[in-house]
Amino acid sequence: MKIYTKVGDKGNTSLLGGQIVRKDSLRIEAYGTIDELNSFIGMLLNFKIDNSDKEIINFVQNRLFDIGSILAADEKNAKYKLPQLRHITNEDISTLEQAIDKNSENLPKLKSFVLPAGSEFISWCNISRTVCRRAERLIVSAKDEIFIPDEIFIFINRLSDYLFVLGRKYAIVYNIDEILWK
């Protein structure tokens, strides 16, 4: 099977289900940004981090693929039967919340905004966090075009919190002073 389909040569792409849409549709923007986010989050695995954080990042990357597939699927207009998709659950959201709580335990109370800097790892956490926020905005916009389950909004919102807390945690682990906004 060839990797190129030539469908994209004129600015179109196909959804999961076979429908052809423009590459600039809100749906494509949303799941494309989820894909971008997943790549940035993958960069975090290149650093020395706790196994528990590696497990959460692996969990997150898998859930982001689930979200991308949900955003790419159009069951109502599918040209063929779609595969069974894994949906985001309250348990998934709870897993992220527990990781946020665990990583927040030893963090100093915030008295100012923290600048997104300090080390390469902290910067990657913040790049991922800001891409996550952009993905969230695009998913909200795409909601006018397609049905999006509330659990996706909640998961993405929690994910940006997790990424922020992860950067703060490793400032302590790596003995780096947080740079506060003055």
N, C-alpha and C positions, 0 to 999 in steps of 0.2 A: 504494500500500500504506500502510495506517495504521500509525503507530508503536506504538499501544497494541493489545494483544491481549485484555485483560481477564482473562487467565489468572491474573495476580498479584493480582487484587482480593480473593481469599480466601486469600492467603498461599502460593500455589503458583507454580511457574515450570516452564518446559520445558527439558529438557536437549537437547544436540545429539544428535538421534536421535528426538526427539519425546516422550520419556517425561515425565510430569508428576511433580514432586517438590515437597516443602515447601521454602519459601525458607530455612528454618533448618537444612537438612541440612548435614552436615559438608562435603560436596562443594561446595555452593553457598557456604558460608562460605569455603572455601579459594579457589575461583576468584574470588569477589567481592573477597577481600583481595588477590589477584594483580592484579585490575583497579585497586583502590585504589592499590597500590604503583606500578603503571604510570603513574597520574596524577601521583603525587608525584614520580616520577623525571622525568617530562616537565617539571616546574617547573625542573629544573636547566638546561634548554636556554634559559631566559630570562636567563641570566647570561653574562658574557664568559668563555668557556672555550676551551681549545685545540680545534682541529678534530678532533684524534685522540680527544679525550674526547667530543665531539659524536657522532663515528662509533660509539664504543662504546655510548653511551647509546641511539642509534638501534638498534643491534644488540640491546641488552638489551630495549628496548621491543618489538621484534618477537618476540624469544624469549618474553617474558612473554605475548604474545598466543597463541603456540604452546602454552605451558603451560596457559593458561586454556582453550583449546579441548580439550586432552587431558583436563583435569579435568572438562570439561563433557560429554564424549562417553561414551556407554555402548553400545559396539558389541554387547555380548551381548544387551541388551534393546531395541535400536533398533527403532523402528517403520518406518524407511526407511533406505536405504543412506546411510552417512555419507560425506562427502567425504574425500579423502586428507589426513590430518593430518601436519604436520611435527613430528617428534619431536626432543627435545633430544639432542645427540650429544656424544661425548667431545671433538670439535673445538670445539663451543660452549663447553664447560667450559675447554678449553685457551685459547681466545680471552680469556675472563675472567681466567684465571690470568696470562696474558702482560700484560694491562692492569694487573693488580694489581702485578706485578713491576716494570713500567715506571714506574708512578706512585710506587712505594716507593723507587726508587733514591736519591733525595736527601732522604729523610725522616730526621729525627733518631731515634735509638733511643728507644723508649718506656721511661720509668722510673716512670711513674704512669699511671693512667687519665686519659683526656682527657674533659673535660666537653663535652657536645654544644652548644657555643655559640661565639661569636667573630664571626660575620658571618651575614648572611641565607643566603648560599650554604652555608656550613658547617652551619647549622641544617637546611636542606632536605636535605642529604646525610644527616644523622643522623635526621631524621624518616623519610626513605626507608629507612634502615638498620633502624630499629625496626619499621616496617611490614613490611619484608622478613622480619625474625625472627618476627613474628606469623604471616605467611603460611606460613613454614616449620613452625611449630608446628601450624597448622591442616592443612597437607598431611600431616604425620605422623599426626594424628588421623584424617584421611580415609582413610588407608591401610587401616584396618580395614573400610571400606565399599567401596572400589574398588581395583583394581590401579593402582599408580603406579610408573612406571619409576624406578630408582635415579638415573638421570641428572638427573631433576628435583630430587631432594633435594640432589644435589651442586651443581647450578647455582645453586639458591637460596642455599645455604650460602656459595658463593663470591661471590655477588652482594652479600650483606651485608658481606663483607670488602672488596669493591671500593668500596662506598659509603663505608665508614669511611676507607679510604686516600684516596679522592678528596677528602673533606673535609680531611684532613690536608695533602694536596698543595696545595690552594688556600689554606690558611692561610699557606703559604710564598709562593705566587704573589702573594697579596693583601697580603703583609707583615703578617700578623695573628699575634699571639702565641697559641699554644694555651693554653687554660685548663685547668690540671691539677687533678686531684682532690687535696685536701689532707686 
